Structures are given as C-alpha cells and as structure tokens.
Amino acid sequence: MTKDTFQNPLLNPGADPWVYKDSNMYYFMVTRRSHIDLLKSPTLSGIANGECKTIWTSPQEGINSNNVWAPEIHKYNGKWFVYFTANDGDGGDKTRKIFVLENESLDPFEGEWIERGYINTEHPGLDGTVFEHSDQLYFVYAGYGFFPSYGSALYIAKMENPWTLTGPNVLISKPEYDWEMQGGMAINEGPVMLKRNGKLFLIYSASTTWSDDYSLGLLTASAEADLLNIQSWDKSPQPVFKKSVENDVFAPGHNSFTQSPDGTEDWIVYHAIPESEGGNDRRSTRIQKFGWKADGTPDFGIPLSTSVQIQLPSGER
C-alpha cells in the first residue's frame, strides 16, 4: 500500500455500514447489536479509525433491548437523527421496530441524544431510512407482512416529523425474481436513496444477508413522480451489484453512498463476506468509487478484491 492508496476492508467485522458526510466530516456507523457507536473522520478512507463515541446502549429488557441493527445518522432542519432497528429478543421478526434518537447540537458528538420512541409503521420492520424530496420528508423501510410468498418488502410513507408517519404505508417493491429469493427467504431490505440527473434511485438489498447471492437491486422514479404510487417506480430485473467469485467477494450489500472530500467522486459503502458461505459474522465494511451510465443511472461495477490497491478518494491525495 502506498501513501496514495488503501485496501479493503476498512473494518472487519463491520456489517450494515452507514456513512453521512456533513461539511468536512464523515460520520460512520455499523451494527454493534447491543449499542450504537458513532465514529467521525475527516477522510473517507479513515472512517473506521476515527474518533468513536457510544451514543446509546440498549436496556436490559423491553421492546428495544435486543438485536440492535443497522443504525443510520441523518441531518434534517439542523438537527441530527439516528434510525435503528431493535426488538425484544423474544418475538423475532414480529417484534422488530425502527427507533429514533434526536440530538439538537450542531455537533453530533456533543449535546444529548434523546429517544423519540419507535416509528408508527403499519408492519413490523427494519432498516428504516429517510430522505427529503420537494419539501416533503419520506420514510422507507423493510416491512414484514408475513406473506406466504416472501419475507420482507419495501414500503414508503410520508412523515409529519422525523419520527412520525402520516398516511398509508405504500408497498413499492416485493421479492419477485430468483435473485431476490436466495438463502431460504425472499427479502427486500436495506433501502437507501440516491438522487441524481432528475431521478430518484432507491437501492435496496435482496435475498438473505448470509447468502452468497445477497445483492443490490434498483428502483427508479422521476423527480416529478408521485412517490406513493407503485407505478412510479421502475424496477431493474437484474441486480445492479452482486458477488464476484473471481475477486472472492460474496454477499455484497446493505450499503450507503457518499462523496469524496472534494465532492468530485461518488463512492459506495457496503459490507461483504470474503468467502463462500462465510456467514454473517464475517461481514466487513468496504468502499469503492462508482460511475454513471449514459442513461443517467448509476454504474456500481464489480466489487473489488481485498488485494487491490485502491486510489484514495479525491481530496485525500
């Protein structure tokens, strides 16, 4: 490794990675299962080695005492919010909810993180995310409807504030292709929004996270579309990011997006497993640059081998 390069993984283990860039700082979170850590770094390649602060610890018992998964930090109207999944440890998927923490401080490492309870979703669910569009805040999550043909599907709803949904939870994607049904369950989860070129790209993870074929799917909508109408979303019939046997990368998914320090490059942050049937415990955080196709859709390419020297993000070099 030279001074101008780095190698994946950045964090091992490091499942469900989330990166949020604010001004000149990157904020980073991964699943810790019993608590929520927030890390910060001035460089993208250094996120796993940044300053770390535990901002919330699960109680001994109760509705959010177990299985604390997939925290995401967001900034809205000058305040910080963290969304995370948890349950009571007994009820399995039926008791999974998405909870919210709020911090009014300008610096999320300062001030107090206040619990705002759980999102009033119509279904038990996980992997909640938010995005703002046309002055409206939206919430997307993976809901468990306990349907006979699939495990979880993606629902979208409007928000009246960052912890309260208003109106219906609209189904916009359910597993329907073979690549969404690998590992013993049919799954759509881990939604994340990417906006560019007058379009909204909702990227999600498909199949079970322990399956080699865990991969990323893509829903596309026009910026002018009614986002609560399933017909507004065009679904890719093929995964847009999947395993590379040649590169020893399996189960790539549950991602987030960010940009290089100088804002000139787009980067995908994701977890993957280094060998076939390696298991959930071996999920590690990786990052790589991605581009755009002529039709304006994202081109994530192929997940890179951990032996590859990767050029540092622009602005770090």
VOSEKOL-877091 format. One record per residue: y, x negated, z of N, C-alpha, C in turn. Coordinates in steps of 0.2 Angstrom, whole numbers, padded with zeros to 4 digits, always signed. Example, Ala and Ser with C-alpha at 12.3 -4.5 7.8 and 13.67 -1.06 7.14 Angstrom:
REM VOSEKOL-877091
-0028-0066+0039-0022-0062+0039-0016-0066+0039;-0011-0064+0035-0005-0068+0036+0000-0064+0039;
REM end
This chain:
REM VOSEKOL-877091
-0006-0004+0000+0000+0000+0000+0006-0004+0000;+0011-0003-0005+0017-0007-0005+0022-0003-0001;+0028-0006-0001+0034-0003+0003+0036+0003-0001;+0035+0004-0007+0037+0010-0011+0032+0015-0012;+0026+0014-0009+0020+0019-0010+0017+0021-0003;+0013+0026-0003+0010+0028+0003+0003+0031+0000;-0001+0033+0005-0008+0036+0003-0009+0042+0008;-0013+0047+0005-0015+0052+0009-0021+0050+0012;-0023+0054+0018-0020+0059+0021-0014+0057+0025;-0009+0061+0026-0004+0059+0031-0006+0061+0038;-0010+0066+0039-0013+0067+0046-0020+0070+0046;-0024+0067+0050-0031+0068+0050-0034+0068+0057;-0036+0074+0059-0036+0081+0056-0029+0084+0056;-0028+0088+0051-0021+0092+0050-0022+0098+0046;-0024+0103+0049-0025+0109+0045-0019+0114+0045;-0018+0118+0039-0013+0123+0038-0006+0120+0039;-0005+0114+0035+0002+0111+0036+0008+0115+0033;+0013+0115+0037+0019+0118+0035+0025+0113+0036;+0029+0113+0031+0035+0109+0031+0041+0113+0029;+0046+0112+0033+0053+0115+0031+0058+0110+0031;+0062+0109+0026+0067+0104+0025+0074+0108+0027;+0078+0105+0031+0084+0108+0033+0089+0102+0033;+0094+0102+0029+0099+0096+0028+0095+0090+0027;+0095+0085+0032+0092+0079+0031+0086+0078+0035;+0083+0083+0037+0077+0083+0042+0072+0087+0039;+0065+0084+0040+0059+0088+0039+0056+0090+0045;+0054+0097+0046+0051+0099+0051+0044+0101+0049;+0039+0099+0053+0032+0099+0051+0028+0102+0057;+0023+0107+0055+0018+0110+0060+0011+0110+0057;+0006+0110+0061-0001+0111+0059-0004+0115+0064;-0010+0117+0063-0014+0121+0068-0016+0117+0073;-0015+0118+0080-0017+0115+0086-0022+0119+0090;-0022+0125+0088-0027+0130+0091-0025+0133+0098;-0022+0129+0103-0021+0131+0109-0013+0131+0111;-0009+0127+0106-0002+0127+0107+0001+0125+0101;+0008+0125+0101+0012+0124+0095+0016+0118+0096;+0015+0113+0091+0019+0107+0091+0024+0107+0085;+0030+0105+0086+0035+0104+0081+0036+0097+0080;+0036+0094+0074+0037+0087+0073+0043+0087+0068;+0047+0082+0069+0053+0081+0064+0053+0074+0062;+0056+0073+0055+0056+0066+0052+0061+0066+0047;+0065+0061+0046+0070+0061+0041+0067+0059+0034;+0060+0058+0034+0057+0056+0027+0051+0061+0027;+0049+0063+0021+0043+0067+0020+0037+0064+0021;+0037+0058+0019+0030+0054+0019+0029+0052+0027;+0034+0053+0031+0033+0051+0038+0033+0057+0043;+0031+0063+0040+0032+0069+0044+0026+0069+0050;+0021+0066+0049+0015+0066+0054+0017+0061+0059;+0021+0056+0058+0023+0051+0063+0030+0052+0066;+0033+0058+0065+0039+0060+0068+0039+0062+0075;+0045+0063+0078+0046+0065+0085+0042+0071+0086;+0039+0072+0091+0035+0078+0092+0037+0082+0099;+0037+0088+0098+0038+0092+0104+0034+0098+0105;+0031+0100+0110+0027+0106+0111+0032+0111+0113;+0032+0117+0108+0037+0122+0110+0034+0128+0112;+0027+0129+0112+0024+0135+0115+0017+0133+0117;+0014+0135+0122+0007+0135+0124+0004+0141+0126;-0002+0143+0123-0005+0149+0124-0006+0151+0131;-0006+0157+0133-0008+0159+0140-0015+0158+0141;-0017+0159+0148-0024+0158+0149-0028+0164+0147;-0025+0170+0146-0028+0176+0144-0023+0181+0141;-0025+0186+0137-0021+0190+0134-0021+0190+0126;-0017+0194+0123-0018+0195+0116-0016+0189+0112;-0013+0184+0114-0012+0178+0110-0014+0172+0114;-0020+0172+0117-0022+0167+0122-0027+0162+0118;-0029+0164+0112-0034+0160+0108-0033+0160+0101;-0036+0155+0098-0036+0154+0090-0029+0154+0088;-0024+0150+0090-0018+0149+0088-0018+0145+0082;-0016+0149+0076-0017+0146+0070-0010+0146+0066;-0010+0141+0061-0005+0142+0055+0002+0143+0057;+0005+0139+0062+0012+0140+0063+0017+0139+0057;+0022+0143+0056+0027+0141+0051+0034+0142+0054;+0038+0137+0053+0045+0137+0055+0050+0139+0050;+0054+0144+0051+0059+0146+0046+0066+0146+0049;+0071+0146+0045+0078+0147+0047+0081+0153+0044;+0084+0157+0048+0087+0163+0045+0093+0165+0049;+0099+0166+0045+0105+0168+0048+0107+0163+0054;+0106+0156+0053+0107+0151+0058+0103+0151+0064;+0098+0155+0064+0093+0154+0070+0086+0152+0067;+0082+0149+0072+0075+0147+0070+0070+0152+0072;+0065+0153+0068+0059+0157+0070+0053+0154+0068;+0048+0154+0072+0041+0152+0071+0036+0158+0071;+0032+0158+0066+0027+0163+0065+0020+0160+0066;+0016+0163+0070+0009+0160+0071+0004+0166+0072;-0002+0164+0070-0007+0169+0071-0011+0167+0078;-0013+0172+0081-0017+0171+0088-0021+0178+0089;-0026+0177+0093-0029+0183+0096-0032+0183+0103;-0036+0187+0105-0038+0187+0112-0044+0183+0114;-0047+0181+0109-0053+0177+0109-0059+0180+0110;-0059+0187+0110-0065+0191+0110-0066+0196+0104;-0061+0198+0101-0061+0203+0096-0062+0201+0089;-0062+0194+0088-0062+0192+0081-0056+0194+0077;-0058+0195+0070-0053+0197+0066-0049+0203+0068;-0052+0208+0071-0049+0214+0073-0044+0214+0078;-0043+0208+0081-0038+0207+0086-0033+0202+0084;-0033+0200+0078-0028+0195+0075-0022+0198+0074;-0016+0195+0077-0009+0197+0075-0005+0191+0074;+0001+0192+0071+0006+0187+0070+0011+0188+0075;+0013+0183+0078+0018+0182+0083+0024+0179+0081;+0029+0180+0085+0036+0177+0083+0039+0173+0089;+0042+0167+0088+0046+0164+0093+0053+0163+0089;+0058+0164+0094+0065+0163+0091+0069+0158+0095;+0073+0154+0092+0077+0149+0095+0084+0149+0092;+0089+0150+0096+0096+0151+0093+0100+0144+0092;+0097+0139+0095+0100+0132+0095+0101+0130+0087;+0106+0126+0086+0107+0123+0079+0101+0118+0078;+0099+0115+0083+0093+0110+0083+0087+0113+0086;+0082+0114+0082+0076+0117+0085+0072+0113+0090;+0074+0107+0091+0071+0103+0097+0075+0104+0103;+0081+0108+0103+0085+0110+0108+0084+0117+0110;+0088+0119+0115+0088+0126+0116+0081+0129+0119;+0080+0135+0119+0074+0139+0122+0071+0143+0116;+0064+0142+0116+0060+0146+0112+0058+0153+0115;+0060+0158+0113+0059+0165+0116+0054+0169+0112;+0049+0172+0116+0044+0176+0112+0047+0182+0110;+0046+0184+0104+0048+0191+0102+0042+0196+0101;+0036+0194+0103+0031+0198+0103+0027+0197+0096;+0023+0203+0094+0020+0202+0088+0023+0207+0082;+0022+0205+0076+0024+0209+0070+0020+0216+0070;+0024+0221+0069+0021+0228+0069+0017+0229+0062;+0012+0225+0060+0009+0226+0054+0004+0232+0054;+0002+0235+0049-0002+0241+0048-0009+0239+0049;-0011+0232+0048-0018+0230+0048-0018+0224+0053;-0024+0222+0056-0024+0216+0059-0023+0210+0054;-0021+0205+0056-0020+0200+0051-0018+0193+0053;-0017+0189+0048-0015+0182+0050-0011+0179+0044;-0008+0173+0045-0005+0169+0040+0002+0173+0038;+0006+0175+0043+0012+0178+0041+0017+0173+0038;+0021+0175+0033+0026+0171+0031+0032+0176+0029;+0038+0173+0029+0044+0177+0027+0048+0173+0021;+0052+0178+0018+0056+0175+0013+0062+0180+0012;+0068+0177+0010+0074+0182+0008+0075+0182+0001;+0076+0188-0001+0077+0189-0008+0082+0195-0009;+0087+0194-0013+0093+0199-0014+0095+0203-0008;+0096+0198-0003+0099+0200+0004+0094+0205+0008;+0088+0204+0006+0083+0208+0010+0077+0203+0012;+0075+0203+0019+0070+0199+0021+0064+0203+0021;+0059+0199+0018+0052+0201+0017+0047+0198+0021;+0041+0201+0022+0036+0198+0026+0029+0199+0022;+0026+0194+0021+0019+0194+0018+0014+0191+0023;+0008+0194+0023+0003+0192+0027-0004+0194+0024;-0009+0191+0027-0016+0192+0025-0019+0197+0030;-0020+0203+0027-0022+0209+0032-0030+0210+0031;-0033+0211+0037-0040+0213+0037-0040+0221+0037;-0043+0224+0032-0044+0231+0031-0051+0233+0033;-0055+0228+0033-0062+0229+0034-0065+0233+0029;-0063+0231+0023-0066+0235+0017-0073+0232+0015;-0077+0236+0012-0084+0234+0011-0084+0228+0006;-0079+0228+0002-0080+0223-0004-0076+0216-0003;-0072+0216+0003-0068+0210+0004-0066+0209+0011;-0064+0203+0013-0062+0202+0020-0055+0203+0021;-0050+0199+0017-0043+0200+0018-0039+0200+0012;-0034+0204+0012-0030+0204+0006-0022+0203+0008;-0018+0203+0003-0011+0201+0004-0007+0208+0004;-0003+0208+0009+0002+0214+0010+0009+0212+0011;+0014+0216+0008+0021+0214+0008+0024+0220+0011;+0030+0218+0015+0034+0224+0018+0041+0221+0019;+0046+0226+0019+0052+0224+0021+0053+0223+0029;+0058+0219+0031+0059+0218+0038+0066+0221+0040;+0067+0224+0045+0074+0226+0048+0077+0220+0052;+0072+0216+0055+0075+0210+0058+0069+0205+0058;+0070+0199+0060+0064+0194+0058+0058+0195+0062;+0057+0200+0066+0051+0202+0070+0049+0209+0069;+0052+0213+0065+0051+0220+0065+0050+0222+0057;+0045+0225+0055+0044+0228+0049+0046+0235+0048;+0049+0237+0042+0051+0243+0041+0048+0246+0035;+0045+0252+0035+0042+0255+0029+0035+0253+0028;+0032+0254+0022+0025+0253+0021+0023+0246+0020;+0017+0244+0022+0014+0238+0020+0010+0239+0014;+0013+0236+0009+0010+0237+0002+0005+0231+0000;-0001+0233-0002-0006+0229-0005-0004+0226-0012;-0003+0219-0012-0001+0216-0019-0007+0212-0022;-0012+0210-0018-0017+0206-0020-0023+0207-0016;-0029+0208-0019-0035+0208-0015-0040+0203-0019;-0045+0201-0016-0050+0197-0020-0054+0201-0025;-0054+0198-0031-0057+0201-0037-0061+0197-0042;-0059+0190-0041-0063+0185-0045-0068+0181-0041;-0073+0179-0045-0078+0175-0041-0075+0169-0037;-0070+0166-0040-0067+0160-0036-0063+0162-0030;-0062+0169-0029-0059+0171-0023-0064+0174-0017;-0071+0173-0019-0076+0175-0015-0081+0170-0013;-0079+0164-0013-0084+0158-0011-0084+0157-0003;-0090+0155-0001-0091+0153+0006-0093+0159+0010;-0095+0165+0007-0098+0170+0011-0093+0176+0012;-0087+0175+0011-0082+0181+0012-0077+0181+0006;-0074+0186+0004-0069+0187-0001-0062+0187+0003;-0058+0182+0001-0052+0181+0005-0046+0179+0001;-0041+0183+0002-0034+0181+0000-0030+0179+0007;-0027+0173+0008-0024+0172+0014-0018+0166+0012;-0015+0164+0018-0010+0159+0017-0005+0160+0012;-0001+0165+0011+0004+0166+0006+0010+0162+0008;+0013+0160+0002+0019+0156+0003+0024+0157-0003;+0030+0158-0002+0034+0159-0008+0038+0153-0011;+0038+0153-0018+0041+0148-0021+0046+0151-0027;+0052+0150-0026+0057+0154-0031+0060+0148-0036;+0059+0150-0042+0062+0146-0047+0062+0149-0054;+0067+0147-0058+0068+0150-0065+0068+0157-0066;+0071+0161-0061+0072+0168-0062+0065+0171-0060;+0061+0168-0057+0054+0171-0055+0053+0170-0048;+0048+0174-0045+0046+0173-0038+0038+0171-0039;+0036+0166-0036+0029+0164-0037+0026+0164-0030;+0022+0168-0029+0018+0169-0022+0012+0166-0023;+0011+0160-0020+0005+0156-0020+0001+0158-0014;-0006+0158-0015-0010+0160-0009-0016+0156-0009;-0020+0156-0004-0027+0153-0004-0032+0158-0004;-0037+0156-0008-0043+0161-0009-0050+0158-0007;-0054+0162-0005-0061+0161-0003-0060+0158+0004;-0066+0156+0007-0066+0154+0014-0063+0147+0015;-0060+0145+0020-0057+0139+0021-0062+0133+0022;-0068+0135+0024-0074+0130+0024-0077+0129+0018;-0076+0133+0013-0080+0132+0006-0077+0127+0002;-0081+0123-0001-0078+0118-0006-0073+0121-0011;-0074+0127-0013-0070+0131-0018-0064+0134-0015;-0062+0133-0009-0056+0136-0007-0051+0133-0011;-0046+0137-0014-0042+0135-0019-0035+0139-0019;-0031+0138-0023-0024+0142-0023-0024+0146-0029;-0022+0152-0028-0020+0157-0033-0013+0158-0034;-0011+0162-0039-0004+0163-0040-0002+0170-0042;+0003+0173-0039+0006+0179-0041+0013+0178-0043;+0015+0181-0049+0021+0180-0052+0025+0187-0052;+0032+0187-0050+0036+0193-0051+0043+0191-0054;+0046+0195-0057+0053+0194-0060+0057+0194-0054;+0063+0191-0054+0068+0191-0048+0071+0198-0048;+0071+0202-0053+0074+0208-0053+0069+0214-0052;+0062+0212-0051+0057+0217-0050+0057+0220-0043;+0054+0226-0042+0053+0229-0036+0047+0226-0033;+0048+0222-0028+0043+0218-0025+0038+0222-0021;+0039+0228-0020+0035+0233-0016+0030+0237-0021;+0031+0235-0027+0026+0238-0032+0021+0233-0035;+0015+0235-0034+0010+0230-0036+0010+0229-0043;+0013+0233-0047+0013+0232-0054+0018+0227-0056;+0022+0225-0051+0027+0220-0052+0024+0213-0052;+0018+0212-0049+0015+0206-0048+0010+0204-0053;+0011+0199-0057+0006+0197-0062+0001+0191-0059;-0005+0193-0058-0010+0188-0055-0013+0184-0060;-0013+0177-0058-0017+0172-0063-0025+0173-0062;-0028+0174-0068-0035+0175-0067-0039+0169-0065;-0036+0163-0065-0039+0157-0063-0035+0153-0057;-0039+0149-0053-0035+0146-0048-0030+0141-0051;-0025+0140-0048-0019+0135-0050-0020+0128-0047;-0024+0128-0042-0025+0121-0038-0032+0122-0035;-0037+0117-0037-0044+0118-0035-0047+0111-0033;-0053+0111-0031-0056+0105-0029-0057+0100-0035;-0057+0093-0033-0059+0088-0038-0064+0084-0036;-0070+0085-0039-0076+0082-0037-0075+0074-0038;-0072+0073-0044-0071+0066-0046-0067+0062-0041;-0062+0066-0038-0057+0062-0033-0059+0063-0026;-0065+0066-0025-0068+0068-0018-0063+0072-0014;-0060+0077-0017-0056+0082-0014-0059+0089-0014;-0060+0091-0008-0063+0098-0008-0059+0103-0004;-0059+0109-0006-0056+0114-0002-0049+0113-0001;-0045+0112-0006-0038+0111-0006-0034+0118-0005;-0030+0118+0000-0027+0125+0000-0022+0125+0007;-0021+0131+0008-0016+0133+0014-0010+0128+0014;-0006+0129+0009+0000+0125+0008+0007+0127+0010;+0011+0123+0009+0018+0124+0009+0022+0120+0004;+0028+0121+0003+0032+0117-0003+0038+0115+0000;+0040+0109-0002+0047+0106+0000+0049+0102-0006;+0055+0098-0005+0058+0094-0010+0059+0087-0007;+0060+0082-0011+0061+0075-0009+0068+0075-0006;+0069+0070-0002+0075+0069+0002+0082+0070-0002;+0081+0068-0009+0087+0069-0013+0087+0075-0017;+0082+0079-0016+0082+0086-0019+0080+0086-0027;+0078+0080-0029+0076+0080-0036+0069+0081-0038;+0064+0081-0033+0057+0082-0034+0054+0087-0030;+0049+0091-0033+0046+0096-0029+0039+0093-0027;+0037+0095-0021+0031+0092-0018+0027+0098-0014;+0021+0098-0015+0016+0102-0012+0013+0099-0006;+0013+0102+0000+0010+0100+0006+0003+0104+0007;-0002+0102+0008-0009+0105+0008-0014+0102+0012;-0019+0106+0014-0025+0102+0018-0031+0102+0013;-0035+0097+0014-0041+0097+0010-0046+0093+0014;-0053+0093+0012-0058+0090+0015-0061+0085+0011;-0063+0079+0014-0064+0073+0010-0071+0073+0007;-0076+0078+0009-0082+0078+0006-0085+0085+0005;-0090+0086+0001-0093+0092+0000-0096+0095+0007;-0095+0101+0008-0097+0104+0014-0095+0100+0021;-0089+0097+0020-0087+0093+0026-0085+0097+0032;-0083+0103+0031-0082+0108+0037-0075+0108+0039;-0073+0113+0043-0066+0114+0045-0063+0109+0049;-0067+0105+0053-0064+0100+0057-0061+0094+0053;-0063+0094+0047-0061+0088+0043-0055+0089+0038;-0052+0095+0039-0046+0096+0035-0040+0092+0037;-0037+0089+0032-0032+0084+0033-0026+0086+0029;-0020+0084+0031-0014+0085+0028-0013+0080+0022;-0011+0083+0016-0009+0078+0011-0003+0081+0007;+0000+0077+0004+0006+0079+0000+0006+0076-0007;+0008+0079-0012+0009+0076-0019+0015+0080-0023;+0018+0076-0028+0023+0079-0032+0020+0084-0037;+0024+0089-0039+0021+0093-0044+0027+0095-0049;+0025+0097-0055+0030+0098-0060+0030+0106-0062;+0033+0107-0068+0034+0114-0071+0032+0114-0078;+0028+0119-0080+0026+0120-0087+0032+0123-0091;+0031+0123-0097+0036+0125-0102+0038+0133-0101;+0033+0137-0099+0034+0144-0097+0038+0145-0091;+0040+0140-0087+0043+0140-0081+0039+0141-0075;+0032+0141-0076+0028+0142-0070+0026+0135-0067;+0024+0134-0061+0023+0128-0058+0016+0125-0060;+0016+0118-0061+0010+0114-0063+0008+0110-0057;+0003+0112-0053+0001+0108-0047-0003+0102-0049;-0006+0102-0055-0010+0096-0057-0017+0096-0053;-0020+0090-0052-0026+0089-0049-0025+0086-0042;-0028+0088-0037-0027+0085-0030-0029+0077-0031;-0025+0073-0028-0026+0066-0029-0031+0063-0024;-0034+0058-0026-0039+0054-0022-0035+0051-0016;-0038+0050-0010-0035+0047-0005-0035+0039-0006;-0038+0037-0011-0037+0029-0013-0031+0028-0017;-0028+0033-0020-0022+0032-0024-0016+0030-0021;-0013+0025-0023-0006+0023-0021-0001+0028-0024;+0003+0032-0020+0007+0037-0022+0014+0035-0021;+0018+0035-0026+0026+0033-0026+0029+0037-0020;+0033+0034-0016+0037+0038-0011+0041+0043-0014;+0043+0049-0011+0047+0053-0013+0054+0050-0015;+0057+0053-0020+0064+0050-0022+0069+0051-0016;+0072+0046-0015+0077+0046-0009+0074+0042-0003;+0068+0041-0003+0065+0037+0002+0064+0030-0001;+0064+0029-0007+0063+0022-0010+0069+0018-0010;
REM end
